[in-house]
Each structure stands twice: as structure tokens, then as C-alpha cells.
Amino acid sequence: MCSFKMSTFNQRKQALSFKILAKCNKSKARASVMTLPHHEVNTPVFMPVGTQGTLKGLLPDQLENLNCQIILGNTYHLGTRPGAALIKKAGGLHKFMSWKRALLTDSGGFQMVSLLKLAEITEKGVKFQSPYNGSEVMLTPEHSIEIQNNIGADIVMQLDDVVRTTITGPRVEEAMHRTTRWLDRCLKAHKNPETQNIFPIVQGGLNFELRTQSALQLTKREVNGFAIGGLSGGESKDDFWKMVHLSTDILPEQKPRYLMGVGFAADLVVCCALGVDMFDCVFPTRTAVST
């Protein structure tokens, strides 16, 4: 059993402060508080996924009663329906969905994998065929950030080049380098640094060298937190945990670390011990809806 040693760090840049309250002396686990424009979030934290601005079957008041601190919305789906312009007109996603606490929006990059048959990836961005009406949509880093600026979430994600975890070869390296280039375009396009935080995403598949290079490159950017992406997609648990361990060893201790798409109980426990602060996954809400 871990005993905790008190240690604190303060970091205030733009729209986020992060304070480590206690650290485990047997692992990299820590208890922290992350202060965002709309809410103070205690970590480690699991973020339920409300793809289109709502968790199916639950009202905002019910989520608050469950002590939900932060939820996740999907930029691609929200930008398509109801559309970023309508959300902006409503005063942002918080007001649109009557949610007073923190929000995080992903970039739409994961749709490269989930809608791969409908997508074409180039240096410019991702060209989608909408699953709703078949229309063609080009999602660039700039457009992704524009949509997320209009949505108004506390944390916004860079557009990253996502490949399946089990893919090997030159495509993995291409995606890693492109993700870094797209981060710089996202940072340049970001219009609300005082109220919204861009998190870059570590990529590199299961390749130690590429993932190390990705993490090192991202830490050179002026950002308030980091995400670990491209994992939990069919690889072995051992490979998965090794990549998380490698990533958290490189990412700054004094900034929050978000592991994307992870929600199984055992993974949460192990990855907290590996130094992760934030998690999201569709599994809990999908399971609840179908049972």
C-alpha cells in the first residue's frame, strides 16, 4: 500500500493552474487540483464522454449530484450537428447544454481511425465524408481550433494524426512528425489563450524512439498540459503500460497528463500509478445505455 508524501507545485499560465497535493512514495501516482475557468477539478479524474454535448439519459443536475467535475465533447460531431456557429450564438457549449463545470473537447482527430473508410489524410488536414449526409468536410488544424474556440471548452485538444496502435512502419513516424507540425499550426490559430488551454498529444505508436521523440518535442512548446494518445487500441497490456510509463517519465511533473481513450478499471489503477491525472472513455456510458 502506498503512503503519500506531501509535495506541491504551482503553475499559472493563461487559463490553468495545477497544484500537486500529495505524491506516492512507491509509484508516480499523485493527487492534484487543476483549476480551470469554469471549475476546480480534483485529479486523478475520469471524464465521461458526452459526444454531442450531453450524456445520454442524464441531466446536467444529475451529473452535478454525482460530483462529475468535467465532461468531454467531440469537436467533429458538435461541429457538424448542431454546428459551431449555433453553439457560439448560444453563448458557448456551457450555456448550450446548461453545464456550469469544466469541459474538454477533443479535436476530431480520432475520427481518422473510427471513420477511416470515410477519411483522407494529407498535410493540409483530414478530408471527411460526413456519416450524416455524405457531404465532404475538410478538417484542418486551424478549423479544428476555430470550432473549439467557438465551443468554448476549458481544455481543447490539438488536431493530431491518429493511426491504429497496431500499425508499424513509416506511417507511424509520418503521423508523429505531422502531429508536431499540426500542433504549431493549432497554437498559431488559437484565439482564446486566456480562457482555453490547448493540450498537445504524444504520438509514436508502440515505438520507443518515436514516442520519446514526440514527447520531447512537445515539451518545448508553451502549453499548460499534455495528452498521451494513440494507445489502448488493441495492443497488449504490457506494451500499452510501457508506452504510458515512457511518456510520463518525459512529460513535466508540474503539468497535468491526460491519457486518451482509457476507462477500464484495471487500466485506471495502473496508469494512475504511472503518473497519469486524467482519463476518458466511452465504455461506461455506452454500457449504461445498453443495459
VOPAGU-2260 file (C-alpha; in pm, 1 decimal, decimal comma):
REM VOPAGU-2260
SITE   aa  ch    i         X         Y         Z
SITE  MET   A    0       0,0       0,0       0,0
SITE  CYS   A    1     132,0     343,6     -94,3
SITE  SER   A    2     196,2     607,3     165,6
SITE  PHE   A    3     176,5     963,7      39,4
SITE  LYS   A    4     435,0    1234,5      76,5
SITE  MET   A    5     312,0    1590,3      59,9
SITE  SER   A    6     460,1    1795,3    -222,4
SITE  THR   A    7     322,1    2094,9    -402,1
SITE  PHE   A    8     388,6    2274,1    -726,2
SITE  ASN   A    9     207,8    2578,1    -856,8
SITE  GLN   A   10     177,1    2665,3   -1221,5
SITE  ARG   A   11     -25,4    2953,1   -1357,9
SITE  LYS   A   12     -16,5    3022,2   -1727,1
SITE  GLN   A   13    -311,1    3153,0   -1917,6
SITE  ALA   A   14    -623,1    2961,2   -1812,4
SITE  LEU   A   15    -499,5    2678,5   -1589,7
SITE  SER   A   16    -328,2    2624,9   -1257,2
SITE  PHE   A   17    -212,2    2284,4   -1137,3
SITE  LYS   A   18    -112,4    2203,7    -781,5
SITE  ILE   A   19      16,0    1866,7    -666,1
SITE  LEU   A   20    -120,0    1799,5    -317,1
SITE  ALA   A   21      44,9    1464,8    -247,5
SITE  LYS   A   22     270,4    1211,2    -415,4
SITE  CYS   A   23     302,7     837,2    -361,8
SITE  ASN   A   24     649,1     731,5    -247,0
SITE  LYS   A   25     620,6     391,2    -417,7
SITE  SER   A   26     495,9     496,0    -762,3
SITE  LYS   A   27     437,1     803,5    -979,1
SITE  ALA   A   28      78,4     842,4    -853,2
SITE  ARG   A   29     -21,3    1186,6    -729,8
SITE  ALA   A   30    -327,8    1370,8    -603,8
SITE  SER   A   31    -368,6    1717,3    -751,5
SITE  VAL   A   32    -607,7    2001,8    -809,4
SITE  MET   A   33    -643,9    2159,5   -1152,9
SITE  THR   A   34    -814,5    2498,1   -1157,0
SITE  LEU   A   35    -989,2    2581,7   -1484,4
SITE  PRO   A   36   -1204,5    2882,0   -1582,6
SITE  HIS   A   37   -1532,1    2702,0   -1506,3
SITE  HIS   A   38   -1440,9    2462,3   -1225,6
SITE  GLU   A   39   -1179,2    2326,5    -989,6
SITE  VAL   A   40   -1102,8    1965,7   -1081,3
SITE  ASN   A   41    -951,4    1716,3    -838,1
SITE  THR   A   42    -727,7    1459,1   -1001,5
SITE  PRO   A   43    -694,3    1175,5   -1080,2
SITE  VAL   A   44   -1019,7    1228,8   -1267,8
SITE  PHE   A   45   -1227,7    1026,3   -1512,1
SITE  MET   A   46   -1413,9    1234,3   -1772,0
SITE  PRO   A   47   -1736,9    1079,4   -1903,3
SITE  VAL   A   48   -1793,2    1130,6   -2274,0
SITE  GLY   A   49   -2083,6    1340,9   -2397,5
SITE  THR   A   50   -2008,5    1317,5   -2768,8
SITE  GLN   A   51   -2273,2    1567,0   -2880,7
SITE  GLY   A   52   -2286,3    1782,5   -2569,5
SITE  THR   A   53   -2487,5    1551,2   -2347,5
SITE  LEU   A   54   -2453,2    1224,5   -2159,2
SITE  LYS   A   55   -2740,0    1007,5   -2276,9
SITE  GLY   A   56   -3005,0     959,3   -2012,3
SITE  LEU   A   57   -2860,7    1210,0   -1763,3
SITE  LEU   A   58   -2944,8    1574,7   -1696,5
SITE  PRO   A   59   -2674,5    1828,6   -1600,4
SITE  ASP   A   60   -2815,5    1849,1   -1246,2
SITE  GLN   A   61   -2786,2    1472,3   -1210,7
SITE  LEU   A   62   -2423,2    1486,4   -1322,8
SITE  GLU   A   63   -2351,8    1752,6   -1061,2
SITE  ASN   A   64   -2517,7    1536,7    -794,9
SITE  LEU   A   65   -2280,7    1256,8    -898,5
SITE  ASN   A   66   -1993,2    1503,1    -843,3
SITE  CYS   A   67   -1892,1    1495,0   -1208,3
SITE  GLN   A   68   -1625,5    1764,5   -1241,6
SITE  ILE   A   69   -1551,6    1768,4   -1614,0
SITE  ILE   A   70   -1700,2    1606,2   -1923,5
SITE  LEU   A   71   -1578,3    1559,2   -2278,3
SITE  GLY   A   72   -1739,9    1663,5   -2605,3
SITE  ASN   A   73   -1644,3    1572,9   -2961,5
SITE  THR   A   74   -1540,5    1858,5   -3190,2
SITE  TYR   A   75   -1618,3    1676,2   -3513,0
SITE  HIS   A   76   -1969,7    1576,0   -3413,6
SITE  LEU   A   77   -2052,3    1907,1   -3240,3
SITE  GLY   A   78   -1913,7    2099,8   -3536,7
SITE  THR   A   79   -2140,9    1901,4   -3767,2
SITE  ARG   A   80   -2452,6    1887,4   -3551,1
SITE  PRO   A   81   -2569,2    2132,6   -3419,5
SITE  GLY   A   82   -2274,4    2327,5   -3564,7
SITE  ALA   A   83   -2016,8    2560,9   -3412,0
SITE  ALA   A   84   -2199,9    2875,7   -3526,2
SITE  LEU   A   85   -2517,5    2778,7   -3340,8
SITE  ILE   A   86   -2321,9    2686,5   -3027,0
SITE  LYS   A   87   -2137,5    3019,4   -3039,4
SITE  LYS   A   88   -2467,5    3203,8   -3083,1
SITE  ALA   A   89   -2598,5    3026,7   -2772,4
SITE  GLY   A   90   -2301,4    3159,5   -2574,8
SITE  GLY   A   91   -2078,5    2853,3   -2597,1
SITE  LEU   A   92   -2125,1    2488,2   -2512,4
SITE  HIS   A   93   -2154,8    2551,4   -2137,3
SITE  LYS   A   94   -2468,4    2759,2   -2186,9
SITE  PHE   A   95   -2594,3    2545,2   -2475,2
SITE  MET   A   96   -2602,4    2235,4   -2252,5
SITE  SER   A   97   -2663,0    2417,6   -1921,8
SITE  TRP   A   98   -2339,0    2288,4   -1770,1
SITE  LYS   A   99   -2155,6    2508,3   -1518,4
SITE  ARG   A  100   -1849,9    2290,8   -1462,4
SITE  ALA   A  101   -1544,7    2215,0   -1676,4
SITE  LEU   A  102   -1547,3    2090,1   -2035,4
SITE  LEU   A  103   -1285,5    1934,2   -2260,4
SITE  THR   A  104   -1326,6    1894,4   -2635,0
SITE  ASP   A  105   -1124,1    1657,6   -2847,3
SITE  SER   A  106   -1000,5    1773,0   -3185,8
SITE  GLY   A  107   -1182,7    1535,6   -3418,3
SITE  GLY   A  108    -858,3    1354,1   -3494,9
SITE  PHE   A  109    -980,2    1020,0   -3362,4
SITE  GLN   A  110   -1230,3    1011,8   -3648,3
SITE  MET   A  111    -930,4     931,5   -3869,6
SITE  VAL   A  112    -941,5     588,3   -3711,8
SITE  SER   A  113   -1310,4     542,8   -3635,0
SITE  LEU   A  114   -1423,1     673,8   -3976,0
SITE  LEU   A  115   -1114,6     567,2   -4170,3
SITE  LYS   A  116   -1311,0     448,4   -4473,1
SITE  LEU   A  117   -1463,9     795,5   -4497,4
SITE  ALA   A  118   -1140,9     993,0   -4445,8
SITE  GLU   A  119    -838,5    1104,1   -4647,6
SITE  ILE   A  120    -537,4    1236,7   -4454,8
SITE  THR   A  121    -297,7    1491,3   -4606,8
SITE  GLU   A  122     -59,6    1754,8   -4471,7
SITE  LYS   A  123    -339,6    2009,3   -4504,0
SITE  GLY   A  124    -575,9    1815,4   -4279,2
SITE  VAL   A  125    -836,1    1540,5   -4283,2
SITE  LYS   A  126   -1099,7    1521,0   -4553,5
SITE  PHE   A  127   -1414,9    1351,6   -4424,9
SITE  GLN   A  128   -1724,9    1221,8   -4587,9
SITE  SER   A  129   -1992,4    1305,6   -4334,0
SITE  PRO   A  130   -2164,1     993,8   -4196,1
SITE  TYR   A  131   -2475,1    1210,1   -4153,5
SITE  ASN   A  132   -2538,9    1333,3   -4507,7
SITE  GLY   A  133   -2242,5    1223,0   -4719,6
SITE  SER   A  134   -2111,3    1577,6   -4768,1
SITE  GLU   A  135   -1737,3    1643,7   -4785,0
SITE  VAL   A  136   -1573,1    1816,5   -4488,7
SITE  MET   A  137   -1209,6    1928,8   -4460,7
SITE  LEU   A  138   -1088,1    1943,8   -4101,8
SITE  THR   A  139    -758,5    2131,7   -4075,4
SITE  PRO   A  140    -570,2    2218,5   -3754,8
SITE  GLU   A  141    -690,5    2576,7   -3793,6
SITE  HIS   A  142   -1052,4    2474,0   -3848,1
SITE  SER   A  143   -1043,9    2235,5   -3552,2
SITE  ILE   A  144    -921,8    2514,9   -3324,1
SITE  GLU   A  145   -1173,6    2760,9   -3469,1
SITE  ILE   A  146   -1457,1    2519,9   -3389,1
SITE  GLN   A  147   -1320,7    2458,2   -3039,6
SITE  ASN   A  148   -1278,6    2832,3   -2978,4
SITE  ASN   A  149   -1646,1    2876,9   -3068,0
SITE  ILE   A  150   -1749,2    2584,8   -2847,6
SITE  GLY   A  151   -1561,1    2738,7   -2555,2
SITE  ALA   A  152   -1436,6    2434,8   -2359,8
SITE  ASP   A  153   -1183,0    2486,3   -2080,4
SITE  ILE   A  154    -940,0    2242,8   -2242,8
SITE  VAL   A  155    -910,4    2194,9   -2619,1
SITE  MET   A  156    -704,7    1934,2   -2799,5
SITE  GLN   A  157    -472,4    1983,4   -3090,3
SITE  LEU   A  158    -563,0    1806,3   -3415,0
SITE  ASP   A  159    -333,3    1504,6   -3431,1
SITE  ASP   A  160    -260,4    1246,8   -3698,9
SITE  VAL   A  161    -400,2     929,7   -3545,7
SITE  VAL   A  162    -304,3     581,9   -3663,9
SITE  ARG   A  163    -413,4     248,9   -3524,5
SITE  THR   A  164    -194,6     136,1   -3237,0
SITE  THR   A  165    -102,2    -192,9   -3400,8
SITE  ILE   A  166      25,8     -30,8   -3723,5
SITE  THR   A  167     403,6     -35,7   -3773,1
SITE  GLY   A  168     641,7     108,6   -4029,7
SITE  PRO   A  169     685,2     452,6   -4188,8
SITE  ARG   A  170     321,2     557,6   -4139,6
SITE  VAL   A  171     376,6     575,8   -3762,2
SITE  GLU   A  172     676,4     807,8   -3799,5
SITE  GLU   A  173     491,0    1020,1   -4055,4
SITE  ALA   A  174     198,1    1061,4   -3816,2
SITE  MET   A  175     424,1    1150,4   -3523,8
SITE  HIS   A  176     605,3    1427,4   -3712,6
SITE  ARG   A  177     281,7    1556,6   -3866,1
SITE  THR   A  178     121,9    1574,9   -3522,5
SITE  THR   A  179     404,3    1805,0   -3407,9
SITE  ARG   A  180     367,4    2026,0   -3716,2
SITE  TRP   A  181      -8,0    2040,6   -3668,8
SITE  LEU   A  182      41,9    2141,3   -3304,4
SITE  ASP   A  183     232,7    2450,3   -3413,1
SITE  ARG   A  184     -49,1    2540,0   -3653,5
SITE  CYS   A  185    -305,4    2490,7   -3375,7
SITE  LEU   A  186    -111,7    2713,4   -3135,5
SITE  LYS   A  187     -83,9    2984,4   -3400,3
SITE  ALA   A  188    -458,1    2969,5   -3473,8
SITE  HIS   A  189    -567,0    2969,5   -3107,3
SITE  LYS   A  190    -756,2    3291,4   -3026,3
SITE  ASN   A  191    -857,2    3237,4   -2662,1
SITE  PRO   A  192    -542,2    3153,6   -2461,7
SITE  GLU   A  193    -675,9    3344,6   -2159,8
SITE  THR   A  194    -980,0    3118,0   -2127,8
SITE  GLN   A  195    -890,7    2794,9   -2309,5
SITE  ASN   A  196    -591,4    2561,7   -2283,7
SITE  ILE   A  197    -451,0    2365,2   -2577,2
SITE  PHE   A  198    -313,5    2024,0   -2485,3
SITE  PRO   A  199     -71,0    1865,6   -2737,0
SITE  ILE   A  200     -82,9    1489,8   -2793,0
SITE  VAL   A  201     210,7    1249,5   -2769,6
SITE  GLN   A  202     210,8    1002,2   -3059,7
SITE  GLY   A  203     454,7     742,3   -3189,6
SITE  GLY   A  204     264,9     415,8   -3167,9
SITE  LEU   A  205     447,0     139,4   -2981,6
SITE  ASN   A  206     787,9     260,0   -3099,6
SITE  PHE   A  207    1002,7     367,5   -2802,4
SITE  GLU   A  208    1220,8     600,0   -3009,7
SITE  LEU   A  209     933,8     773,8   -3189,0
SITE  ARG   A  210     724,7     819,0   -2875,4
SITE  THR   A  211    1027,5     955,6   -2689,3
SITE  GLN   A  212    1098,4    1198,0   -2971,2
SITE  SER   A  213     734,2    1309,0   -2979,6
SITE  ALA   A  214     718,9    1375,7   -2605,4
SITE  LEU   A  215    1047,5    1566,8   -2607,2
SITE  GLN   A  216     936,2    1785,4   -2897,9
SITE  LEU   A  217     602,6    1869,9   -2735,4
SITE  THR   A  218     763,5    1973,4   -2407,3
SITE  LYS   A  219     942,0    2252,8   -2595,0
SITE  ARG   A  220     606,7    2425,0   -2660,9
SITE  GLU   A  221     436,3    2674,4   -2428,6
SITE  VAL   A  222     138,7    2467,8   -2314,8
SITE  ASN   A  223     -34,4    2403,2   -1982,5
SITE  GLY   A  224     -82,5    2027,2   -2003,1
SITE  PHE   A  225     -18,9    1721,7   -2217,0
SITE  ALA   A  226    -212,3    1427,1   -2357,1
SITE  ILE   A  227     -91,1    1076,6   -2436,4
SITE  GLY   A  228    -262,0     941,5   -2747,0
SITE  GLY   A  229    -250,8     652,9   -2989,3
SITE  LEU   A  230    -280,8     378,1   -2726,5
SITE  SER   A  231    -540,5     132,3   -2592,2
SITE  GLY   A  232    -625,8      24,4   -2944,6
SITE  GLY   A  233    -565,5    -348,8   -2944,7
SITE  GLU   A  234    -205,9    -376,2   -2826,9
SITE  SER   A  235    -106,4    -598,8   -2535,1
SITE  LYS   A  236    -140,3    -459,3   -2184,1
SITE  ASP   A  237     234,7    -487,6   -2137,3
SITE  ASP   A  238     307,0    -277,7   -2448,0
SITE  PHE   A  239      36,7     -29,0   -2350,8
SITE  TRP   A  240     166,9      24,3   -1998,3
SITE  LYS   A  241     528,1      51,0   -2120,4
SITE  MET   A  242     433,2     335,4   -2355,6
SITE  VAL   A  243     242,9     517,2   -2080,2
SITE  HIS   A  244     539,4     476,4   -1844,1
SITE  LEU   A  245     779,7     608,7   -2107,9
SITE  SER   A  246     557,1     909,8   -2180,2
SITE  THR   A  247     502,4    1014,3   -1818,6
SITE  ASP   A  248     875,2     982,9   -1749,1
SITE  ILE   A  249     938,9    1255,0   -2008,9
SITE  LEU   A  250     640,2    1486,4   -1962,4
SITE  PRO   A  251     682,0    1760,4   -1697,9
SITE  GLU   A  252     580,7    1660,1   -1347,5
SITE  GLN   A  253     426,9    2000,6   -1271,4
SITE  LYS   A  254     170,0    1984,3   -1553,6
SITE  PRO   A  255    -139,1    1761,9   -1592,5
SITE  ARG   A  256    -114,2    1444,3   -1801,1
SITE  TYR   A  257    -419,7    1312,9   -1985,8
SITE  LEU   A  258    -435,4     954,8   -2118,6
SITE  MET   A  259    -687,1     946,4   -2401,3
SITE  GLY   A  260    -947,3     676,1   -2453,7
SITE  VAL   A  261    -878,5     469,9   -2141,0
SITE  GLY   A  262   -1155,5     370,3   -1899,9
SITE  PHE   A  263   -1128,3       8,6   -1783,4
SITE  ALA   A  264   -1088,9     -10,4   -1405,5
SITE  ALA   A  265    -758,7    -201,8   -1404,1
SITE  ASP   A  266    -607,5      40,6   -1654,6
SITE  LEU   A  267    -712,2     339,0   -1443,7
SITE  VAL   A  268    -538,7     197,2   -1136,5
SITE  VAL   A  269    -218,4     103,1   -1318,9
SITE  CYS   A  270    -197,4     427,3   -1514,9
SITE  CYS   A  271    -256,8     640,5   -1205,1
SITE  ALA   A  272      46,2     462,4   -1058,4
SITE  LEU   A  273     232,7     552,0   -1377,6
SITE  GLY   A  274     163,6     921,2   -1321,8
SITE  VAL   A  275    -149,5     992,0   -1527,3
SITE  ASP   A  276    -400,2    1250,6   -1399,8
SITE  MET   A  277    -690,2    1246,8   -1648,2
SITE  PHE   A  278    -880,1     977,1   -1837,6
SITE  ASP   A  279   -1177,5     946,2   -2072,3
SITE  CYS   A  280   -1359,6     658,6   -2238,3
SITE  VAL   A  281   -1698,2     590,4   -2397,0
SITE  PHE   A  282   -1719,9     245,8   -2233,6
SITE  PRO   A  283   -1906,1     341,7   -1911,3
SITE  THR   A  284   -2178,1     547,7   -2080,3
SITE  ARG   A  285   -2222,4     303,5   -2368,9
SITE  THR   A  286   -2251,1      16,9   -2122,9
SITE  ALA   A  287   -2505,3     206,0   -1912,1
SITE  VAL   A  288   -2719,0     292,3   -2215,3
SITE  SER   A  289   -2723,7     -66,6   -2342,9
SITE  THR   A  290   -2803,9    -235,2   -2010,4
